[in-house]
């Protein structure tokens, strides 16, 4: 809708379509309303689709191909519009995990340093729903693989890849094709532009090696974790090894924009984090409550478990379960020693309980409210009640945001904490 409104405002002839009636009604009388699968696409400049449209199965791909009309997304239109905008720079961030937090953190640091910035892409407001920046500003874009697939000419002044692990494989012909989609962000850059990589996994390292081969020295870098690690304790919303990587990536990208250590150091400490991503809800009776509803698979739950080791005394009461994306605990197994007890819920609850009961105390709860009650009763001062489901939400909730909001409300009701979501400029929109 943001693209349609922007194109109409620019004087373009727009044909719009949605399977639902409500969006069509909004554009009636201003745009032609017609299904692109049944009209003649000859003469159109492009078909602009939502990133949610599966290019590997949707018939629009064949229809547009037969008409020799390119299929693009909003990020490609933004790239094409850059020549008409005031002089600005773009930071692009992708990766399987961590890209939302890194994007919000970059945006926060830039604004803290007094640099005008807009955030968009796969987070917050669509970029076409925001006013353009004045000269000297920085656009900070979170880019999913789906968006990169629909983009051809976005050359970011600085781009970062956090990591690559198997995900979204229903949209790709195997893991290699998914990794290749991420790599395209860097192929679109000029050799002199900065590419930063979280070189902790093989696929990311392979892309970094290829980019080093085509760039001058220092233009393709692996981010520095060791230099920041001693200061991580000063960042309450950036705990755990994964957030050290997110912070290091953010620092590499903002320094390319001219931000100094004297500017980014206090910004790291003041960052409030994103809703549902290791979100600190507060402490009640010495127990810390963490909302990590965004952890929809074991790989994204594992960093939260790693963030609270038992030394200096913290023990995790782990609430997990939902609609499973696999049959095991995956990367979470490495951190089971950090857990005091697990509380299983949802469709995956019985299977998770079977896997965990030989290793640690497990309480089979089914519902989130029951799990939280039991965790509160068992937790002692210094412990952490961590809701990191390692599953999709769709067995009991419409999406992970509603699931996380429900957890926040339950914590408030059962503990008396004020858990109202503290809106950070980088919080992602549902």
C-alpha positions in Angstrom: 0.0 0.0 0.0 2.8 2.4 0.8 4.3 1.7 -2.7 1.0 2.2 -4.4 0.3 5.5 -2.6 3.8 6.8 -3.5 3.6 5.8 -7.1 0.2 7.5 -7.4 1.6 10.6 -5.8 4.4 10.6 -8.4 1.9 10.5 -11.3 2.4 6.9 -12.3 -0.4 4.8 -13.8 -1.0 2.1 -11.2 -2.9 -1.1 -11.4 -3.4 -2.6 -7.9 -4.6 -5.9 -6.6 -5.1 -7.7 -3.4 -7.2 -10.9 -2.8 -8.8 -9.1 0.1 -11.5 -6.5 -0.7 -10.5 -3.9 2.0 -7.2 -2.8 0.4 -8.9 -2.6 -3.1 -11.6 -0.3 -1.7 -8.9 2.1 -0.4 -7.5 2.6 -3.9 -10.7 2.5 -5.9 -11.1 5.6 -8.1 -7.4 6.4 -7.9 -5.8 3.3 -9.3 -7.0 0.7 -11.8 -8.2 -2.4 -9.8 -7.4 -5.6 -11.6 -5.7 -9.0 -11.1 -2.3 -9.0 -12.8 -2.7 -12.7 -13.6 -5.6 -12.0 -16.0 -4.8 -8.6 -17.6 -2.3 -7.8 -20.4 0.9 -6.7 -18.7 2.5 -5.5 -22.0 3.8 -2.0 -21.5 4.1 -2.0 -17.8 7.4 -1.0 -16.3 7.3 -3.5 -13.4 5.2 -5.7 -11.3 5.8 -4.7 -7.6 5.0 -7.5 -5.2 5.0 -8.0 -1.4 8.1 -9.9 -0.2 5.6 -12.4 1.1 4.7 -13.6 -2.4 6.6 -16.9 -3.0 8.5 -16.4 -6.2 9.2 -20.2 -6.4 5.5 -21.1 -6.6 3.4 -18.1 -7.5 2.0 -17.9 -11.1 2.8 -14.2 -11.3 6.4 -15.2 -12.1 5.4 -16.9 -15.3 2.8 -14.3 -16.3 5.3 -11.4 -15.9 8.0 -13.4 -17.6 5.9 -14.0 -20.6 5.2 -10.3 -20.8 8.9 -9.5 -20.3 8.0 -7.3 -17.3 10.4 -7.4 -14.3 9.2 -8.3 -10.8 10.6 -6.0 -8.1 9.9 -4.9 -4.6 9.8 -1.7 -2.7 13.6 -1.8 -2.0 14.3 -1.8 -5.7 12.0 1.2 -6.2 13.8 3.0 -3.4 17.2 2.2 -5.1 15.9 3.6 -8.4 14.6 6.8 -6.6 17.9 7.5 -4.8 19.2 9.7 -7.7 16.3 12.1 -7.2 16.7 12.3 -3.4 19.0 14.6 -1.5 22.5 13.2 -1.1 22.3 10.4 1.5 23.9 7.1 2.4 22.4 3.6 2.9 23.2 0.9 5.4 21.8 -2.5 4.5 21.7 -5.4 7.1 20.8 -9.0 6.5 21.2 -12.4 8.1 19.2 -15.3 9.4 19.3 -14.1 13.0 20.1 -10.8 14.6 19.4 -8.4 11.7 16.4 -6.7 13.4 18.3 -5.9 16.6 21.4 -4.8 14.6 19.3 -2.6 12.4 17.5 -1.0 15.4 20.9 -0.6 17.2 22.5 1.1 14.2 19.5 3.5 13.9 19.7 4.3 17.6 23.5 5.0 17.5 23.1 7.3 14.5 20.4 9.3 16.1 22.3 9.4 19.4 25.2 10.8 17.4 23.0 13.5 15.9 22.9 12.0 12.4 19.5 12.1 10.7 18.4 8.5 10.1 15.4 6.6 8.8 14.8 2.9 9.5 12.8 0.6 7.2 12.8 -2.4 5.0 11.8 -5.5 7.0 11.3 -3.5 10.2 9.0 -0.7 11.4 7.3 1.5 8.8 7.8 0.9 5.1 10.4 3.3 3.7 7.8 4.7 1.3 5.6 5.6 4.2 8.2 7.9 5.6 9.3 11.4 4.6 12.6 11.5 2.7 15.8 12.5 4.6 17.5 15.8 4.0 21.0 15.7 2.6 23.6 14.0 4.9 21.1 11.5 6.4 21.4 7.7 6.5 18.8 5.2 5.6 19.1 2.0 7.7 17.5 -1.0 6.0 16.8 -4.4 7.4 16.7 -6.7 4.4 15.2 -10.2 4.3 16.3 -12.7 1.7 12.8 -12.2 0.2 13.4 -8.5 -0.2 16.9 -9.0 -1.7 15.4 -11.4 -4.2 13.2 -8.5 -5.4 16.1 -6.0 -5.6 18.5 -5.4 -8.4 20.4 -2.1 -8.0 20.6 -1.3 -4.3 24.3 -0.4 -3.7 24.6 0.2 0.0 27.5 2.4 1.2 27.8 -0.2 4.0 26.3 -3.6 4.3 26.4 -6.3 7.0 25.7 -10.0 7.1 25.2 -11.3 10.7 25.0 -15.0 10.0 23.4 -17.7 7.9 21.7 -20.8 9.2 19.0 -22.9 7.5 15.7 -21.1 7.3 12.9 -20.4 4.8 13.9 -23.4 2.8 10.3 -23.8 1.6 11.1 -20.7 -0.6 14.5 -21.9 -2.0 16.0 -24.9 -3.8 18.1 -25.9 -0.9 20.3 -24.1 1.7 22.9 -23.0 -0.9 20.2 -21.1 -2.8 19.1 -19.4 0.4 22.8 -18.4 1.2 23.2 -17.1 -2.4 20.2 -14.8 -1.9 21.9 -13.2 1.1 25.2 -12.9 -0.9 23.4 -10.8 -3.6 23.3 -7.8 -1.2 27.0 -7.6 -1.5 27.2 -8.3 -5.2 25.1 -5.2 -5.7 27.7 -3.0 -3.9 30.6 -1.2 -5.6 34.0 -2.7 -4.7 34.9 0.4 -2.7 31.9 0.2 -0.4 32.1 -1.5 3.0 31.0 -5.1 3.6 31.0 -6.4 7.2 30.6 -10.0 8.1 29.9 -11.9 11.4 32.4 -14.6 10.5 31.2 -17.2 13.0 29.7 -19.7 10.5 31.0 -21.3 7.4 28.5 -19.9 4.8 29.1 -16.3 6.0 32.8 -16.8 5.9 32.6 -18.2 2.4 30.7 -15.0 1.2 33.3 -12.8 3.1 36.1 -14.6 1.3 34.5 -14.1 -2.1 34.0 -10.4 -1.4 37.6 -9.9 -0.2 38.7 -11.2 -3.6 36.9 -8.4 -5.5 37.5 -5.5 -3.1 40.4 -3.4 -2.0 42.0 -4.2 1.3 39.8 -3.3 4.3 36.6 -3.0 2.3 35.4 -6.6 3.3 35.9 -7.2 7.0 35.1 -9.7 9.8 33.7 -7.8 12.7 35.8 -7.5 15.9 34.3 -9.2 18.9 37.3 -9.3 21.2 37.6 -5.5 21.4 34.1 -5.0 22.6 33.7 -8.1 24.8 35.1 -6.4 28.0 32.4 -3.7 27.9 29.3 -5.9 27.3 28.4 -5.9 30.9 27.6 -2.2 30.5 24.8 -2.9 28.0 21.8 -4.2 29.9 19.7 -4.9 26.7 22.6 -6.5 24.8 23.5 -9.5 26.8 24.7 -12.9 25.4 27.2 -13.9 22.7 24.7 -13.1 19.9 24.2 -9.5 21.1 28.0 -9.1 21.3 28.0 -9.9 17.6 25.1 -7.6 16.9 26.9 -4.7 18.7 30.2 -5.4 16.9 28.3 -5.4 13.6 26.6 -2.1 14.5 29.9 -0.5 15.5 31.6 -1.5 12.2 28.7 0.0 10.2 28.3 3.2 12.1 32.0 3.9 12.1 31.9 3.8 8.3 29.4 6.7 8.6 31.9 8.7 10.7 30.6 7.8 14.2 33.3 7.9 16.8 33.8 5.6 19.9 32.9 8.5 22.1 29.5 8.6 20.4 28.7 4.9 20.0 29.9 3.7 23.5 27.1 5.6 25.4 24.6 4.7 22.7 25.2 1.0 23.3 24.5 1.4 27.0 21.3 3.4 26.4 19.8 1.0 23.8 16.4 -0.3 25.0 16.2 -3.3 22.6 13.4 -4.6 20.5 10.1 -6.0 21.7 10.0 -9.8 21.9 13.8 -10.1 21.3 15.3 -10.8 24.7 13.1 -7.9 26.0 13.7 -7.1 29.6 10.3 -6.8 31.3 11.8 -6.0 34.7 12.5 -7.7 38.0 10.0 -8.8 40.7 11.3 -10.2 44.0 14.7 -10.3 42.5 13.6 -12.5 39.5 14.3 -11.1 36.0 11.6 -11.7 33.4 12.7 -11.9 29.7 10.3 -11.9 26.7 12.0 -13.7 23.8 8.9 -14.6 21.8 10.7 -13.9 18.6 12.7 -17.1 19.1 10.7 -19.2 16.7 13.2 -22.0 16.3 15.9 -23.6 18.4 18.7 -21.7 16.7 17.2 -18.4 17.7 16.4 -19.6 21.3 20.0 -20.8 21.9 21.5 -17.3 22.3 19.1 -16.4 25.0 20.0 -19.5 26.9 23.7 -18.6 26.5 23.1 -15.1 27.8 22.6 -16.2 31.4 25.2 -18.7 32.5 24.8 -20.1 36.1 27.8 -18.1 37.3 27.4 -15.7 39.1 24.3 -17.5 40.3 21.6 -16.9 37.8 19.5 -19.9 36.9 17.1 -20.0 34.0 13.5 -21.1 34.2 12.9 -21.8 30.6 9.4 -21.7 29.1 9.3 -23.2 25.7 7.0 -24.8 23.1 4.5 -24.0 20.4 4.3 -25.2 16.8 7.6 -27.1 16.2 9.8 -26.4 13.2 11.8 -29.6 13.8 12.1 -32.7 16.0 15.0 -31.7 18.3 16.5 -29.1 20.5 19.3 -28.2 18.0 21.7 -25.6 19.2 19.9 -25.3 22.6 21.5 -28.5 23.7 24.8 -26.8 24.3 23.3 -24.6 27.0 21.1 -27.0 29.0 23.6 -26.6 31.9 22.3 -23.1 32.4 18.8 -24.2 33.1 17.2 -24.8 36.5 13.9 -26.1 35.1 11.9 -26.2 31.8 8.2 -25.6 31.5 6.8 -27.0 28.2 3.7 -25.7 26.5 1.8 -26.1 23.2 1.9 -28.7 20.5 5.7 -29.3 20.9 5.4 -29.5 24.7 5.3 -33.3 25.0 8.2 -33.9 22.6 10.4 -31.2 24.3 9.5 -32.8 27.7 10.7 -36.2 26.4 14.0 -34.7 25.3 14.6 -32.7 28.4 13.5 -34.9 31.2 16.6 -37.1 31.2 18.7 -34.0 31.7 16.8 -31.5 33.9 13.6 -31.0 35.8 10.6 -30.5 33.5 7.0 -29.4 34.2 4.5 -30.2 31.5 2.1 -27.2 31.4 0.3 -27.0 28.1 -0.7 -23.3 28.5 1.5 -20.3 28.9 -0.2 -18.9 32.0 0.2 -22.3 33.8 3.9 -22.4 32.9 4.5 -18.8 34.1 2.8 -19.5 37.4 4.9 -22.5 38.1 8.1 -20.7 37.0 7.3 -17.8 39.4 6.7 -20.2 42.2 10.0 -22.0 41.6 12.3 -19.0 40.9 14.4 -17.5 43.6 16.1 -14.1 43.7 18.8 -13.9 41.1 17.0 -16.3 38.7 15.7 -15.5 35.2 12.3 -16.5 33.9 12.9 -16.8 30.2 10.1 -17.2 27.6 12.1 -18.3 24.5 9.7 -20.8 22.8 12.0 -22.2 20.1 8.8 -22.8 18.1 6.4 -20.9 15.9 3.3 -19.5 17.6 0.5 -20.7 15.3 -0.8 -23.6 17.5 -2.1 -21.1 20.1 -1.4 -17.6 18.9 -1.8 -15.7 15.6 1.8 -14.5 15.6 4.9 -14.2 17.8 4.0 -10.6 18.6 0.7 -11.5 20.1 2.3 -14.4 21.9 4.9 -12.0 23.4 2.3 -9.4 24.3 0.4 -12.1 26.1 3.4 -13.1 28.1 4.1 -9.4 29.0 0.5 -9.0 30.2 0.6 -12.3 32.2 3.9 -11.2 33.9 2.2 -7.9 34.9 -0.9 -9.6 36.2 1.0 -12.3 38.2 3.8 -10.1 39.6 2.5 -6.6 39.6 5.4 -5.4 37.4 4.8 -2.5 35.0 5.7 -4.3 31.8 4.3 -1.8 29.3 6.3 -1.9 26.1 8.7 1.0 26.2 8.6 2.1 22.6 12.1 2.5 21.2 12.4 4.2 17.8 13.7 0.8 16.6 10.9 -1.4 17.7 9.5 -3.4 15.0 5.9 -3.1 13.9 3.6 -6.1 14.0 
